[in-house]
Amino acid sequence: MKPIQLFDPASSTYTYVLFDQATREALIIDPVDEQIERDLATLREYGLKLVWTVETHAHADHITSAGKLAELAGARTAAPVGCGIGTAGVQLQHGETLSFGGEVLKALHTPGHTEGSMSFVWRNHVFTGDTLLINGCGRTDFQSGSAQALFHSITQILFALPDDTTVWPGHDYQGRTHSTIGQEKTGNARVAGKSEAEFVAIMAALNLPKPRRIDEAVPANLTSGLRHDLDGALLMQPSPVQGGYAGDVSAPLAWQWVQAGEAVLVDVRTDAEREWVGFVPGAVPLAWKQWPGMALNPAFDEQICAAAAGDKKLVLMCRSGVRSIAAAKRATELGLEAYNILGGFEGDPDAQAQRGKLGGWRHLGLPWRQN
């Protein structure tokens, strides 16, 4: 079984769609924003349900459509932990896997092109991003690149795979579609038969021009392509408010804090909402108001103080980001550092547009489940 290989001529980027034949669950690797309609049409053509969008690294030559695909197709987002893509719902470590139907994709940390770059193994295929190209490799002169690290990644990690493993690169500029580990071991002009010192010298002498879209692409890709402007990094910063609580944060920033152990996620929706609509695993369920009558929860003060044990920040979420503001103000009155998650769990387009921020936890590819 082979992946579906798609090509973007403007950036010479390959995008890959993998799927489980029985369940039709699918995964996409390195999607390109200008090709989102093509990718959605491919999913429809094959009758696939997209469950994961995956990045090999934070790209400098195109903008990803991962965030948009997550919203439109209901997928979750995943990216290498070392790339700083804070909007990704899953931050992948070396050796971790993603499941789609009965299929499994395994992550291999292969730094060098960028510090966080990853390759992905599926069956007897490896998707190498910009780490290993056909008869070449990715450049190492920006984004924390390292020729020494790239040489190790190629020779010690990728070349340790079976020789008949099919290599599917992130780019090719000569119309080639795939290779094998065996072919690259023996014939890759930059690596085959070279010592580390020779490889480092080759990479240092390339003198390649700066990628045309790097100033636009990298900030956008650090937000899964959700912001196409140079202020995309603002999505991952708290927004100050006039008073009453610590500030507003985007759902991706809240999730980044939670993953880092800096904050506790508190879901202030009612028990019924969590039961009917969905919930975030690991979030503290603490209703601000409760049925019958949507009366204030008399135990809120005691429970919110308990949730903040250890002096962690609190990030509060409701349906659309209204009740959580009131709850954050009350938590602040109790001496806690409390933030409101913009857009809440489901999102409120009007409120998001008014604040100029993105919201809607479950529409951004962040972790959530239904009972």
N, C-alpha and C positions, 0 to 999 in steps of 0.2 A: 504494500500500500504506500502510495506517494502523497506528499502534501500538494495542495493547490498553490502554485507559484504565480504571483501577480507582479507586474512591473510598472514602475512610475518613470517615464522617460525623462522628466525634468530633473530628477535627482539621481537617476539610475539606481533607485532603491527597489529591492525585492521585498514583497510582503508575502507571508505564508499563512494559509488556512489549513489547519489540521482538524480532523473530526473523527468521532466514533461512529462506525457504520450502523451499529444497532440502535443507539439512542439519538443519533444525529446531533449530539452536543459538540460544539466546535470551539476552537481557540485560534486567535489571530496573532501573529508575530510581526511587529514593526509596521503598523498601518500608517498610511500617509493621508493627511487631511484633504488634499485635493482629490483623492481617490475614494472618498467615503461613499459616494453613490455607487461606484463600481463594486466596492466591497459588500455593501448591503445587497446589491443585486446578485452577487455571487452566493451570498448566504441564502437568498430566496431561491435561486436556481437549484441549489443542491438540497433545499429543504432543511437547513441547519439552524440550530439555536445557539447563538454565541454566548458562551459562559465566561470566557476570559479574553482580555486584551493583554498582550505581553510585550515589553520593550527589552531589547538587548542592551541599550544604553540611552543616555540623553543625546539625541542626534543633533548635529550641527548643520546639516544640509537640507533638512526638511522639517516640517512641523507634523507631529503625530496627530492622529484622530482618535487616540485611545479614550480620552474623556468623553468625546461626542458619541463614540460607539457604545460606551458604557451606558450613557443616558438613553440612546435610541434603541439599543438592543437588549438592555437589561443585564449586560455583562459586568463582571468584576474586573478591576484593573490590578496588574502585577508588574513590578519593576525591580531591578537589582537594588539591594539595600544601600549600596555605596554610591549611587548616582544622584541622590538628592531629589528624587522625583517624589516629593512629599504627598502629592495627590493620589499616588497609587495605593489602593486598598491593602495590597499585600506587598511587603518588602521582602524580597527573596534573598535567602542566604544560600551559600554553596551547598549543594546536595539536596536541597528541598525540592519538592515535587508539586505539580499542579495536576489535578485529575479532571478529565472531561469524559463523561460516560465511563467506559471501561479502560480508557487510555490514560497514560501518564507521561507528563513532560518533566524532565529532570534538569535542574539548573546547575551549571558549572561556572564558578567565578573565574573569568579569564581576563584579568586586568592587563593594561598596557596601552590600548587605544585610548581608553579612559580608565580612571581608577576603579570604577564600579562595573565595567563591562562584563557581561555574561554571555555564555553560549548555552544552547538548550538541546538536550538529547531526547529523541523520541524514536523508539524502536531502533532501527539501524540507520538513523538519520541524525545529523547534528546541524543546528542552525547557528552559524558562527558570527552573525552580525558583522561588525568591522574588525573583529579580531583576526580571522583567517579569511582571506579572499582567494579566488582562483589565481594561482601563480603570483600571489602577492599577500599583502596584509594591510591593516589600517595604519594611518599615520600616528605618530606619538608625540607631536610637538605642541599640543594644546590640551585643555581640559584634564590636567593632571596626568597626561600621558607619560609613559616610561618605556623606552626601548628594551631595557633589561627585563621589566615585568612582562612585556609582550613576548619576548623570546621564550621565557619560562612558560607562559600560558600556552603557546603553540607547541613547543617541543615536549613539555612535561605533562600537559593536561590533554590537549586535543590529539597529539600524536600518540597518546597512550590508548586511544580508542582503536578498535579493530580496523585493519587496513581497508576492509570493504565498506566501512561506514560512509554513507553519502554525505558530502559537504554541500550545504545550501548557504551561500554567502549573503550578506546584507546588501551588497552592491556588486555590479559588474559593468564595466564600461566598454566591453568588446562583444557583447551579445552571448557570452557563455552563461549557462544556467546552473550547472552543478559540477562537482568533482568528487573525488574520494580522498579519504585520509591517506591511503597508500600512494595515490598520485601526488599529493602535496608533499608527502615525506621525501619523495625521490625527485620531484621536479619543480618545486616552488623556488623561483629565482632568488627570493630574498632569504629563505630559510634553509632549504635543502643543502646539506653538507657544510653549512656555515657554523663557525664558532660564535659564541655570544658576542665577543669583541668585534668580529666581522659584521655581524648583524647590526650592532649598535652604530658602527661606522657607516653602514649603508643607510640607516634611517636618518642619521645626522646630516647626510649629504643630499637629502631629497629636495630641500628648499622649495616646498610646495606653497602655492598661494593660499591666502586665507580663504576658508569656505565663504562663498558669496552671502549666504543667509545666516551665518553664525550668530550675529548680534540679535537677529530676530528669532531664530529657531531655538537657541538654547534656553532663554527665559521662558518661552512658550512651552517647551518640552518639559521643563521642571514642574509645570502644572498640568501635565498630560494633554497639552494642547488646548486647555480650556481658556487661556488668555493669550491672544495674538498680538500683544503689545509689549513694549519694553517695561511696563509696570506689572507684568505678570507675577513678579516676585511678591507684590503686595498681597496676593492671595494667601501667602504663607506668613503674614505678619498680623498681629492683633490690631484691630481698629479702635482707637480711643473713642469714648463717648463723653457726653457733657457731664455726666455724674450719675451716681447711684450704684454703679458696679464697675468691674475692672475693664470691660470692653467687649467688643464683638469679635468673633473669630469665624473664619470659614470652616466648613465641615472637614476639608482636608487638613487644615492646620490643627484642629481639635484632635483628629485621629493621629496625626504625627506626635502630638504631645502625649497622648494616651500610650502609644506604642513605645515611646521613650521613657515611660514611667514618670513623666512630669505632672500628669494630670489624671483626674478621675472623671469619667463620663457619667453624668447623671441624667437619666431619662425622666422628665417630669410630666410625661403624658399619663393618662389614666391607665389602669390595668386593662380596661376593655380595649383601648386603642392599641396597646401592645399586643393583645391577644388577636385582634381582628386584622390589623394592618401589618404588623411585623415589629421586630425588635433588633437591637444591636447586641450580639453576644458579649458578655462581660460588663455591660453598662449597669449601673446601680438603678433599679426601678424605684423611683420615689415621686409619687404623684404630687403635683402642686395643688390641684383640685381633684375631687373624686366624686363619682356618683354614689348615691342619688343626690340630685340637685346641684352638682358641681360645687360643693362647699369646700372651703379651704381645708387642707389636710392638717388636723390639729397636732400631728406628730412630726410635721415637717422640720421644725427647728432642731429637734433632737436628732433626727435621722440625717439631716444635711451635715451637721457637725461631725457625726460619726463617719460619714462618707469621706470627709476631708482629713481623716486621721493621718498624721505624718506631715501635715502642713502642705499637702499637695494642692495645686490649682484645681478648681472645679470647672468643667465645661458642661453647660446645661443645655439640654435639647428638648423641645416640645414638637408639635406638629409642624408649625411654620415659623417659629421664632418669635412668638408673642408672649405666651405664658412663661417661657424660659427667661424673658427679660425681668418679669415680676419676681420670679424665683431667684434670679441672680441678684437683684436688688436686696431681697430679704437676706440672702446668704451673706452679702456684703455688710449689712447691718449687724450680722452676727460675728463680724470680724474675719470672714473668709475671703479668699481671692477667687472671685467667681466671674465667669465669662459666659456670654450668650452665643450659641451657635446659630449663625445666620441661615435662614431658610429652614431650619429644623430638620425633621425626618423626611417630610414629604415635599417641602419647598413651597414657597409663595412667590410666584413670578413678579407680582406687583411690588412686594416688599423688597425683593432682590434687586429689581430695577431701580427702586428708590435709593437704595444704599449703594448701588454700583458693585455689588458683590454676588458671588454665586452661592447657591444653597441647595437644599434638598439632598440629605444624606444618601438615601437609597438610589438616587438618580445619578450619583457621581462615581459609582463603582466601588463604594466603600462597603465593608462587611455588614450584612444584616441577614435576618432569617425570618421565616414565617413559621408559626406553630403548626 
